Amino acid sequence: MSTTATVVVIIAAAWVGFSAYSLFTHKAYVVDNLRDYGVPESWWPWLGTAKALGAVGLLVGLVLPAVGVAAAAGLVLYFTGAVIAIVRAGTYSHIPFPLLYLAPALAAGVLVANG
């Protein structure tokens, strides 16, 4: 795997991992928005777990590329769902935020898949 791919994977994993941490610790800048989007609080632990597992999966993908590709695909689906939740809530100005997580996850998946 190239140095570029390794760096992109590590950055994407750290970024998504921080997002999971922010959700687990109920940081206001995350949970206030989730409330505004109508995401039930009972979902938050599951959403945080999905992000955390995605971040770990990206890192595992440095050794086992199939796991990294699967993790990246899962994260792309996750953040696509976040865009849908934002659109449904009508807070269109927030759409760029999940895209800032989706893009590096997608890039990491593509780079891992291409070795």
OpenMM code with the backbone's topology and positions (N, CA, C; nanometers):
from openmm import Vec3, app, unit

residues = "MET SER THR THR ALA THR VAL VAL VAL ILE ILE ALA ALA ALA TRP VAL GLY PHE SER ALA TYR SER LEU PHE THR HIS LYS ALA TYR VAL VAL ASP ASN LEU ARG ASP TYR GLY VAL PRO GLU SER TRP TRP PRO TRP LEU GLY THR ALA LYS ALA LEU GLY ALA VAL GLY LEU LEU VAL GLY LEU VAL LEU PRO ALA VAL GLY VAL ALA ALA ALA ALA GLY LEU VAL LEU TYR PHE THR GLY ALA VAL ILE ALA ILE VAL ARG ALA GLY THR TYR SER HIS ILE PRO PHE PRO LEU LEU TYR LEU ALA PRO ALA LEU ALA ALA GLY VAL LEU VAL ALA ASN GLY".split()
positions = [
    Vec3(0.0855, -0.1177, 0.0000),
    Vec3(0.0000, 0.0000, 0.0000),
    Vec3(0.0898, 0.1236, 0.0000),
    Vec3(0.0477, 0.2238, -0.0742),
    Vec3(0.1281, 0.3451, -0.0866),
    Vec3(0.1236, 0.4280, 0.0414),
    Vec3(0.2208, 0.5152, 0.0519),
    Vec3(0.2255, 0.6063, 0.1661),
    Vec3(0.1034, 0.6975, 0.1658),
    Vec3(0.0631, 0.7425, 0.0491),
    Vec3(-0.0557, 0.8278, 0.0380),
    Vec3(-0.1787, 0.7563, 0.0918),
    Vec3(-0.1978, 0.6324, 0.0521),
    Vec3(-0.3130, 0.5557, 0.0987),
    Vec3(-0.3090, 0.5400, 0.2499),
    Vec3(-0.1926, 0.5100, 0.3029),
    Vec3(-0.1791, 0.4927, 0.4480),
    Vec3(-0.2138, 0.6211, 0.5220),
    Vec3(-0.1634, 0.7323, 0.4733),
    Vec3(-0.1910, 0.8616, 0.5382),
    Vec3(-0.3399, 0.8946, 0.5309),
    Vec3(-0.4009, 0.8758, 0.4143),
    Vec3(-0.5441, 0.9063, 0.3983),
    Vec3(-0.6269, 0.8174, 0.4907),
    Vec3(-0.5933, 0.6895, 0.4991),
    Vec3(-0.6674, 0.5978, 0.5863),
    Vec3(-0.6549, 0.6412, 0.7324),
    Vec3(-0.5354, 0.6741, 0.7754),
    Vec3(-0.5149, 0.7140, 0.9153),
    Vec3(-0.5898, 0.8430, 0.9463),
    Vec3(-0.5837, 0.9391, 0.8567),
    Vec3(-0.6555, 1.0657, 0.8788),
    Vec3(-0.8065, 1.0423, 0.8814),
    Vec3(-0.8575, 0.9643, 0.7869),
    Vec3(-1.0016, 0.9362, 0.7832),
    Vec3(-1.0452, 0.8634, 0.9097),
    Vec3(-0.9670, 0.7655, 0.9528),
    Vec3(-1.0012, 0.6895, 1.0736),
    Vec3(-0.9993, 0.7795, 1.1970),
    Vec3(-0.8998, 0.8661, 1.2060),
    Vec3(-0.8917, 0.9575, 1.3208),
    Vec3(-1.0098, 1.0538, 1.3220),
    Vec3(-1.0464, 1.1033, 1.2049),
    Vec3(-1.1554, 1.1995, 1.1946),
    Vec3(-1.2884, 1.1343, 1.2329),
    Vec3(-1.3134, 1.0173, 1.1792),
    Vec3(-1.4375, 0.9462, 1.2108),
    Vec3(-1.4359, 0.9005, 1.3567),
    Vec3(-1.3202, 0.8585, 1.4043),
    Vec3(-1.3085, 0.8189, 1.5447),
    Vec3(-1.3382, 0.9348, 1.6388),
    Vec3(-1.2903, 1.0533, 1.6042),
    Vec3(-1.3207, 1.1713, 1.6854),
    Vec3(-1.4702, 1.2010, 1.6833),
    Vec3(-1.5324, 1.1809, 1.5684),
    Vec3(-1.6770, 1.2016, 1.5580),
    Vec3(-1.7512, 1.1038, 1.6492),
    Vec3(-1.7057, 0.9791, 1.6530),
    Vec3(-1.7666, 0.8797, 1.7425),
    Vec3(-1.7479, 0.9216, 1.8878),
    Vec3(-1.6276, 0.9632, 1.9227),
    Vec3(-1.5993, 1.0102, 2.0586),
    Vec3(-1.6910, 1.1271, 2.0961),
    Vec3(-1.7078, 1.2197, 2.0033),
    Vec3(-1.7929, 1.3362, 2.0295),
    Vec3(-1.9370, 1.2956, 2.0549),
    Vec3(-1.9829, 1.1936, 1.9861),
    Vec3(-2.1189, 1.1448, 2.0078),
    Vec3(-2.1291, 1.0697, 2.1403),
    Vec3(-2.0321, 0.9842, 2.1689),
    Vec3(-2.0332, 0.9078, 2.2946),
    Vec3(-2.0281, 0.9989, 2.4167),
    Vec3(-1.9583, 1.1106, 2.4043),
    Vec3(-1.9444, 1.2021, 2.5181),
    Vec3(-2.0490, 1.3138, 2.5147),
    Vec3(-2.1441, 1.3026, 2.4238),
    Vec3(-2.2579, 1.3949, 2.4144),
    Vec3(-2.2152, 1.5409, 2.4020),
    Vec3(-2.1184, 1.5655, 2.3160),
    Vec3(-2.0765, 1.7032, 2.2908),
    Vec3(-2.1939, 1.7796, 2.2302),
    Vec3(-2.2170, 1.8985, 2.2800),
    Vec3(-2.3339, 1.9771, 2.2393),
    Vec3(-2.3376, 2.0008, 2.0880),
    Vec3(-2.2231, 2.0250, 2.0272),
    Vec3(-2.2217, 2.0537, 1.8836),
    Vec3(-2.2635, 1.9327, 1.7998),
    Vec3(-2.2693, 1.8155, 1.8597),
    Vec3(-2.3166, 1.6967, 1.7898),
    Vec3(-2.4604, 1.6663, 1.8290),
    Vec3(-2.4852, 1.6529, 1.9587),
    Vec3(-2.6176, 1.6068, 2.0020),
    Vec3(-2.7268, 1.7113, 1.9826),
    Vec3(-2.6921, 1.8380, 1.9894),
    Vec3(-2.7937, 1.9407, 1.9628),
    Vec3(-2.8453, 1.9283, 1.8200),
    Vec3(-2.7538, 1.9039, 1.7276),
    Vec3(-2.7947, 1.8860, 1.5883),
    Vec3(-2.8763, 1.7584, 1.5707),
    Vec3(-2.8348, 1.6498, 1.6353),
    Vec3(-2.9118, 1.5257, 1.6238),
    Vec3(-3.0546, 1.5466, 1.6711),
    Vec3(-3.0710, 1.6195, 1.7778),
    Vec3(-3.2068, 1.6505, 1.8256),
    Vec3(-3.2831, 1.7309, 1.7212),
    Vec3(-3.2154, 1.8308, 1.6632),
    Vec3(-3.2795, 1.9134, 1.5604),
    Vec3(-3.3213, 1.8307, 1.4389),
    Vec3(-3.2437, 1.7271, 1.4065),
    Vec3(-3.2749, 1.6422, 1.2921),
    Vec3(-3.3812, 1.5388, 1.3241),
    Vec3(-3.4179, 1.5272, 1.4511),
    Vec3(-3.5201, 1.4305, 1.4909),
    Vec3(-3.4670, 1.2892, 1.5100),
    Vec3(-3.3365, 1.2751, 1.5322),
    Vec3(-3.2775, 1.1432, 1.5553),
    Vec3(-3.3053, 1.1043, 1.7012),
    Vec3(-3.3742, 0.9924, 1.7232),
    Vec3(-3.4061, 0.9520, 1.8606),
    Vec3(-3.2789, 0.9291, 1.9436),
    Vec3(-3.2829, 0.9712, 2.0681),
    Vec3(-3.1666, 0.9560, 2.1565),
    Vec3(-3.1300, 0.8089, 2.1765),
    Vec3(-3.2264, 0.7207, 2.1660),
    Vec3(-3.1983, 0.5778, 2.1812),
    Vec3(-3.1095, 0.5245, 2.0687),
    Vec3(-3.0994, 0.5971, 1.9587),
    Vec3(-3.0143, 0.5564, 1.8462),
    Vec3(-2.8690, 0.5994, 1.8643),
    Vec3(-2.8448, 0.6995, 1.9474),
    Vec3(-2.7126, 0.7593, 1.9563),
    Vec3(-2.6020, 0.6596, 1.9890),
    Vec3(-2.6202, 0.5692, 2.0854),
    Vec3(-2.5120, 0.4730, 2.1109),
    Vec3(-2.4821, 0.3845, 1.9896),
    Vec3(-2.5855, 0.3484, 1.9169),
    Vec3(-2.5663, 0.2653, 1.7972),
    Vec3(-2.4946, 0.3430, 1.6880),
    Vec3(-2.5299, 0.4685, 1.6727),
    Vec3(-2.4651, 0.5517, 1.5718),
    Vec3(-2.3175, 0.5740, 1.6069),
    Vec3(-2.2903, 0.5999, 1.7340),
    Vec3(-2.1518, 0.6156, 1.7786),
    Vec3(-2.0718, 0.4879, 1.7587),
    Vec3(-2.1346, 0.3750, 1.7876),
    Vec3(-2.0679, 0.2461, 1.7691),
    Vec3(-2.0383, 0.2209, 1.6218),
    Vec3(-2.1321, 0.2547, 1.5349),
    Vec3(-2.1102, 0.2364, 1.3912),
    Vec3(-1.9905, 0.3189, 1.3447),
    Vec3(-1.9810, 0.4428, 1.3913),
    Vec3(-1.8676, 0.5270, 1.3534),
    Vec3(-1.7365, 0.4703, 1.4083),
    Vec3(-1.7384, 0.4302, 1.5353),
    Vec3(-1.6171, 0.3768, 1.5974),
    Vec3(-1.5699, 0.2503, 1.5250),
    Vec3(-1.6630, 0.1609, 1.4951),
    Vec3(-1.6258, 0.0388, 1.4237),
    Vec3(-1.5764, 0.0693, 1.2828),
    Vec3(-1.6361, 0.1689, 1.2191),
    Vec3(-1.5894, 0.2099, 1.0873),
    Vec3(-1.4466, 0.2613, 1.0927),
    Vec3(-1.4156, 0.3418, 1.1950),
    Vec3(-1.2795, 0.3946, 1.2103),
    Vec3(-1.1800, 0.2813, 1.2334),
    Vec3(-1.2164, 0.1883, 1.3202),
    Vec3(-1.1282, 0.0732, 1.3462),
    Vec3(-1.1136, -0.0106, 1.2196),
    Vec3(-1.2231, -0.0305, 1.1495),
    Vec3(-1.2193, -0.1084, 1.0260),
    Vec3(-1.1281, -0.0475, 0.9213),
    Vec3(-1.1272, 0.0850, 0.9128),
    Vec3(-1.0356, 0.1500, 0.8188),
    Vec3(-0.8908, 0.1182, 0.8540),
    Vec3(-0.8596, 0.1229, 0.9838),
    Vec3(-0.7226, 0.0934, 1.0267),
    Vec3(-0.6865, -0.0528, 1.0027),
    Vec3(-0.7813, -0.1427, 1.0295),
    Vec3(-0.7577, -0.2845, 1.0026),
    Vec3(-0.7342, -0.3047, 0.8528),
    Vec3(-0.7967, -0.2221, 0.7730),
    Vec3(-0.7804, -0.2300, 0.6280),
    Vec3(-0.6389, -0.2059, 0.5805),
    Vec3(-0.5557, -0.1467, 0.6647),
    Vec3(-0.4151, -0.1302, 0.6284),
    Vec3(-0.3454, -0.2656, 0.6187),
    Vec3(-0.3988, -0.3641, 0.6929),
    Vec3(-0.3425, -0.4992, 0.6922),
    Vec3(-0.4292, -0.5950, 0.6114),
    Vec3(-0.5603, -0.5806, 0.6264),
    Vec3(-0.6570, -0.6647, 0.5555),
    Vec3(-0.7443, -0.5742, 0.4684),
    Vec3(-0.7049, -0.5521, 0.3448),
    Vec3(-0.7750, -0.4551, 0.2599),
    Vec3(-0.9259, -0.4777, 0.2479),
    Vec3(-0.9705, -0.6016, 0.2469),
    Vec3(-1.1148, -0.6268, 0.2340),
    Vec3(-1.1921, -0.5658, 0.3511),
    Vec3(-1.1341, -0.5692, 0.4692),
    Vec3(-1.1994, -0.5095, 0.5867),
    Vec3(-1.2047, -0.3574, 0.5712),
    Vec3(-1.0978, -0.2985, 0.5222),
    Vec3(-1.0956, -0.1540, 0.5004),
    Vec3(-1.1975, -0.1084, 0.3984),
    Vec3(-1.2113, -0.1848, 0.2916),
    Vec3(-1.3105, -0.1512, 0.1885),
    Vec3(-1.4512, -0.1634, 0.2463),
    Vec3(-1.4760, -0.2687, 0.3232),
    Vec3(-1.6086, -0.2868, 0.3852),
    Vec3(-1.6377, -0.1741, 0.4842),
    Vec3(-1.5376, -0.1366, 0.5630),
    Vec3(-1.5553, -0.0271, 0.6590),
    Vec3(-1.5839, 0.1042, 0.5865),
    Vec3(-1.5095, 0.1297, 0.4810),
    Vec3(-1.5315, 0.2524, 0.4039),
    Vec3(-1.6713, 0.2542, 0.3437),
    Vec3(-1.7154, 0.1400, 0.2906),
    Vec3(-1.8498, 0.1322, 0.2326),
    Vec3(-1.9550, 0.1591, 0.3402),
    Vec3(-1.9352, 0.1009, 0.4571),
    Vec3(-2.0290, 0.1244, 0.5671),
    Vec3(-2.0327, 0.2705, 0.6085),
    Vec3(-1.9170, 0.3333, 0.6149),
    Vec3(-1.9123, 0.4752, 0.6515),
    Vec3(-1.9751, 0.5638, 0.5448),
    Vec3(-1.9562, 0.5299, 0.4193),
    Vec3(-2.0209, 0.6061, 0.3120),
    Vec3(-2.1727, 0.5953, 0.3263),
    Vec3(-2.2216, 0.4762, 0.3533),
    Vec3(-2.3664, 0.4591, 0.3756),
    Vec3(-2.4124, 0.5372, 0.4984),
    Vec3(-2.3348, 0.5314, 0.6049),
    Vec3(-2.3686, 0.6031, 0.7278),
    Vec3(-2.3828, 0.7530, 0.7008),
    Vec3(-2.2824, 0.8110, 0.6385),
    Vec3(-2.2851, 0.9559, 0.6163),
    Vec3(-2.3837, 0.9959, 0.5066),
    Vec3(-2.4147, 0.9056, 0.4156),
    Vec3(-2.5242, 0.9310, 0.3212),
    Vec3(-2.6556, 0.9380, 0.3978),
    Vec3(-2.6721, 0.8485, 0.4947),
    Vec3(-2.7906, 0.8532, 0.5811),
    Vec3(-2.7968, 0.9830, 0.6598),
    Vec3(-2.6819, 1.0326, 0.7019),
    Vec3(-2.6791, 1.1601, 0.7735),
    Vec3(-2.7263, 1.2738, 0.6835),
    Vec3(-2.6840, 1.2726, 0.5576),
    Vec3(-2.7305, 1.3745, 0.4626),
    Vec3(-2.8825, 1.3647, 0.4474),
    Vec3(-2.9334, 1.2447, 0.4363),
    Vec3(-3.0788, 1.2249, 0.4220),
    Vec3(-3.1515, 1.2779, 0.5446),
    Vec3(-3.0997, 1.2512, 0.6641),
    Vec3(-3.1624, 1.3013, 0.7872),
    Vec3(-3.1643, 1.4536, 0.7888),
    Vec3(-3.0566, 1.5137, 0.7437),
    Vec3(-3.0478, 1.6602, 0.7403),
    Vec3(-3.1482, 1.7174, 0.6405),
    Vec3(-3.1582, 1.6551, 0.5242),
    Vec3(-3.2535, 1.7016, 0.4230),
    Vec3(-3.3955, 1.6879, 0.4755),
    Vec3(-3.4264, 1.5747, 0.5380),
    Vec3(-3.5608, 1.5544, 0.5937),
    Vec3(-3.5942, 1.6586, 0.6996),
    Vec3(-3.4927, 1.7004, 0.7765),
    Vec3(-3.5153, 1.8006, 0.8805),
    Vec3(-3.5225, 1.9416, 0.8225),
    Vec3(-3.4810, 1.9574, 0.6971),
    Vec3(-3.4873, 2.0880, 0.6323),
    Vec3(-3.3750, 2.1822, 0.6709),
    Vec3(-3.2685, 2.1298, 0.7296),
    Vec3(-3.1547, 2.2145, 0.7673),
    Vec3(-3.0454, 2.2015, 0.6608),
    Vec3(-3.0784, 2.2494, 0.5431),
    Vec3(-2.9935, 2.2307, 0.4255),
    Vec3(-2.8534, 2.2879, 0.4416),
    Vec3(-2.8381, 2.3895, 0.5233),
    Vec3(-2.7053, 2.4485, 0.5415),
    Vec3(-2.6097, 2.3537, 0.6137),
    Vec3(-2.6619, 2.2469, 0.6720),
    Vec3(-2.5775, 2.1504, 0.7429),
    Vec3(-2.5295, 2.0362, 0.6527),
    Vec3(-2.5753, 2.0311, 0.5303),
    Vec3(-2.5388, 1.9204, 0.4403),
    Vec3(-2.3873, 1.9045, 0.4229),
    Vec3(-2.3102, 2.0117, 0.4150),
    Vec3(-2.1654, 1.9917, 0.3952),
    Vec3(-2.0959, 1.9138, 0.5074),
    Vec3(-2.1493, 1.9184, 0.6281),
    Vec3(-2.0780, 1.8571, 0.7408),
    Vec3(-2.0619, 1.7058, 0.7273),
    Vec3(-2.1674, 1.6294, 0.7008),
    Vec3(-2.1429, 1.4853, 0.6831),
    Vec3(-2.0624, 1.4552, 0.5572),
    Vec3(-2.0693, 1.5441, 0.4582),
    Vec3(-1.9894, 1.5225, 0.3371),
    Vec3(-1.8402, 1.5351, 0.3666),
    Vec3(-1.8058, 1.6152, 0.4683),
    Vec3(-1.6657, 1.6288, 0.5080),
    Vec3(-1.6118, 1.5006, 0.5712),
    Vec3(-1.7002, 1.4149, 0.6190),
    Vec3(-1.6608, 1.2834, 0.6705),
    Vec3(-1.6717, 1.1770, 0.5613),
    Vec3(-1.7723, 1.1905, 0.4779),
    Vec3(-1.7957, 1.0930, 0.3719),
    Vec3(-1.6786, 1.0916, 0.2722),
    Vec3(-1.6312, 1.2071, 0.2332),
    Vec3(-1.5265, 1.2155, 0.1305),
    Vec3(-1.3980, 1.1421, 0.1703),
    Vec3(-1.3432, 1.1650, 0.2899),
    Vec3(-1.2205, 1.0919, 0.3246),
    Vec3(-1.2444, 0.9417, 0.3420),
    Vec3(-1.3627, 0.9035, 0.3907),
    Vec3(-1.3936, 0.7607, 0.4039),
    Vec3(-1.3983, 0.6954, 0.2657),
    Vec3(-1.4611, 0.7640, 0.1712),
    Vec3(-1.4680, 0.7133, 0.0350),
    Vec3(-1.3279, 0.7052, -0.0269),
    Vec3(-1.2500, 0.8102, -0.0085),
    Vec3(-1.1134, 0.8119, -0.0623),
    Vec3(-1.0302, 0.6988, -0.0018),
    Vec3(-1.0441, 0.6784, 0.1286),
    Vec3(-0.9699, 0.5704, 0.1941),
    Vec3(-1.0094, 0.4351, 0.1350),
    Vec3(-1.1377, 0.4135, 0.1160),
    Vec3(-1.1842, 0.2878, 0.0589),
    Vec3(-1.1309, 0.2636, -0.0812),
    Vec3(-1.1334, 0.3682, -0.1613),
    Vec3(-1.0836, 0.3555, -0.2991),
    Vec3(-0.9334, 0.3268, -0.2986),
    Vec3(-0.8599, 0.3978, -0.2150),
    Vec3(-0.7148, 0.3783, -0.2102),
    Vec3(-0.6781, 0.2396, -0.1574),
    Vec3(-0.7521, 0.1919, -0.0567),
    Vec3(-0.7248, 0.0582, -0.0030),
    Vec3(-0.7598, -0.0473, -0.1072),
    Vec3(-0.8704, -0.0286, -0.1770),
    Vec3(-0.9131, -0.1262, -0.2781),
    Vec3(-0.8132, -0.1358, -0.3931),
    Vec3(-0.7478, -0.0254, -0.4227),
    Vec3(-0.6519, -0.0233, -0.5336),
    Vec3(-0.5094, -0.0527, -0.4897),
    Vec3(-0.4966, -0.0916, -0.3606),
    Vec3(-0.3693, -0.1390, -0.3090),
    Vec3(-0.2641, -0.0367, -0.2998),
] * unit.nanometer
topology = app.Topology()
chain = topology.addChain("A")
for resn in residues:
    res = topology.addResidue(resn, chain)
    for name in ("N", "CA", "C"):
        topology.addAtom(name, app.Element.getBySymbol(name[0]), res)
